[in-house]
Amino acid sequence: MPKVVSRSAVSSSTDAQPTASSTAALRVYYCICGEFILVIDKSLASLPRRQTDNAIIIHTQHNDTGKARTFKLNATISEHPVLLQRKDGHERQYRFLCPRCYLPIGYQTSPPPAKSGPYIYILSGALTLFQGQVPPDAFDGENDNDV
């Protein structure tokens, strides 16, 4: 067999400036059951909340009021909407469900596919930063007398 000779050079520079992707801090969020659900470029606690149901608002498209967030959502979207009565009329919600336990974790108001509308809403208390831990706001709004 012929002899294989390879020549390669490895170079590195301590003077190189860090790129935007190397300094970005990604946050990973999990369902209460422990399933990976969301990776996003910003903390959910710092994102705006919807006044109607306190859901976290994630911008999915560039618009006049804000820039789109960079995120990956691991959830199944329901084909059939849930119709809710609001003060100013009805709202159709296409729910996002955990792929493991099928708990609702969020919704969008536009029909599937995911990210087809300007916003995705994450339900308050549905996701946690620590796998296997229930988020502190998971039971907000529950009546203590129902136990």
C-alpha positions as CSV (number, residue, x, y, z in Angstrom):
1,M,0.0,0.0,0.0
2,P,1.2,3.5,-0.7
3,K,2.2,5.6,2.2
4,V,-0.3,8.4,3.0
5,V,1.3,11.7,4.0
6,S,-0.9,14.5,5.3
7,R,0.1,17.9,6.1
8,S,-2.1,20.2,8.0
9,A,-1.6,23.4,9.9
10,V,-3.5,24.6,12.9
11,S,-3.7,28.3,13.6
12,S,-5.3,30.3,16.3
13,S,-5.3,33.9,17.3
14,T,-5.8,35.4,20.7
15,D,-6.3,38.7,19.0
16,A,-9.6,37.7,17.3
17,Q,-12.7,39.5,18.3
18,P,-15.6,37.4,19.6
19,T,-18.5,36.9,17.2
20,A,-22.1,37.6,18.1
21,S,-22.9,33.9,18.2
22,S,-20.1,33.2,20.6
23,T,-21.2,35.7,23.1
24,A,-25.0,35.0,22.8
25,A,-26.4,33.3,25.9
26,L,-29.1,30.8,25.0
27,R,-31.6,29.8,27.6
28,V,-33.1,26.3,27.7
29,Y,-36.6,25.7,29.1
30,Y,-38.3,22.5,30.1
31,C,-41.9,21.3,30.6
32,I,-42.9,20.3,34.1
33,C,-42.4,16.6,33.1
34,G,-38.8,17.3,32.2
35,E,-39.1,17.4,28.4
36,F,-37.0,20.0,26.5
37,I,-39.4,22.6,25.0
38,L,-37.7,25.9,24.2
39,V,-34.3,27.4,23.5
40,I,-34.4,31.2,23.3
41,D,-31.9,34.0,23.1
42,K,-33.4,35.9,26.0
43,S,-34.7,35.1,29.5
44,L,-38.5,34.6,29.5
45,A,-38.7,36.7,32.7
46,S,-37.5,39.7,30.7
47,L,-40.0,39.4,27.8
48,P,-43.3,41.3,27.8
49,R,-46.5,39.8,29.1
50,R,-50.0,39.8,27.7
51,Q,-52.5,41.7,29.8
52,T,-55.4,39.3,29.1
53,D,-53.9,36.1,30.6
54,N,-50.3,37.1,31.7
55,A,-48.8,34.9,29.0
56,I,-45.3,35.6,27.8
57,I,-45.1,37.2,24.4
58,I,-42.4,36.0,21.9
59,H,-42.1,38.0,18.7
60,T,-41.8,35.6,15.8
61,Q,-41.6,38.1,13.0
62,H,-39.9,41.5,12.5
63,N,-42.5,44.3,12.9
64,D,-42.7,48.0,13.8
65,T,-42.9,47.4,17.5
66,G,-40.0,45.0,18.0
67,K,-37.6,42.5,16.6
68,A,-38.1,38.8,16.2
69,R,-36.6,36.6,18.8
70,T,-34.3,33.7,17.9
71,F,-35.8,30.6,19.3
72,K,-36.5,26.9,18.8
73,L,-39.8,25.4,20.0
74,N,-40.1,21.7,20.5
75,A,-43.9,21.2,20.8
76,T,-46.8,19.8,18.9
77,I,-49.4,22.3,17.7
78,S,-53.1,21.4,17.7
79,E,-54.9,21.5,14.4
80,H,-58.2,22.5,16.0
81,P,-58.4,25.8,17.8
82,V,-59.8,26.5,21.2
83,L,-62.3,29.3,21.2
84,L,-62.2,31.6,24.2
85,Q,-64.5,34.4,25.2
86,R,-62.7,37.7,25.8
87,K,-64.0,41.1,26.9
88,D,-63.7,42.4,23.4
89,G,-64.9,39.3,21.5
90,H,-63.7,35.8,20.8
91,E,-60.2,34.5,20.4
92,R,-59.0,31.4,18.6
93,Q,-56.0,29.7,20.2
94,Y,-54.0,27.0,18.5
95,R,-52.4,25.3,21.5
96,F,-48.8,24.1,21.7
97,L,-48.6,20.8,23.7
98,C,-45.6,19.1,25.3
99,P,-44.7,16.2,23.0
100,R,-44.2,13.9,26.0
101,C,-47.1,14.6,28.5
102,Y,-49.4,16.7,26.3
103,L,-49.7,19.6,28.8
104,P,-50.5,22.9,27.1
105,I,-47.4,25.1,27.2
106,G,-48.4,28.0,24.9
107,Y,-50.5,29.1,21.9
108,Q,-50.7,31.2,18.8
109,T,-53.7,33.0,17.4
110,S,-53.0,32.1,13.8
111,P,-53.5,28.7,12.2
112,P,-50.6,26.2,11.9
113,P,-47.7,26.0,11.1
114,A,-45.9,27.3,14.2
115,K,-44.5,30.8,13.9
116,S,-47.0,31.7,11.1
117,G,-48.3,34.6,13.1
118,P,-46.6,37.6,14.6
119,Y,-46.5,36.2,18.2
120,I,-46.3,33.0,20.1
121,Y,-47.6,33.1,23.7
122,I,-46.1,30.9,26.5
123,L,-48.5,30.2,29.3
124,S,-47.5,31.5,32.7
125,G,-45.9,28.8,34.8
126,A,-45.7,26.2,32.0
127,L,-41.9,26.2,31.6
128,T,-39.0,26.0,33.9
129,L,-35.2,26.6,33.6
130,F,-34.4,23.5,35.7
131,Q,-35.3,20.1,34.5
132,G,-37.5,18.2,37.0
133,Q,-38.5,21.3,39.0
134,V,-41.9,22.9,39.1
135,P,-41.7,26.7,38.3
136,P,-42.7,29.0,41.1
137,D,-45.6,30.5,39.2
138,A,-47.0,27.1,38.0
139,F,-50.0,27.3,40.4
140,D,-50.7,31.0,40.3
141,G,-54.4,31.7,40.1
142,E,-55.3,28.4,41.7
143,N,-57.7,28.6,44.6
144,D,-56.2,27.2,47.8
145,N,-59.7,26.0,49.0
146,D,-59.9,23.4,46.2
147,V,-57.4,21.1,47.8
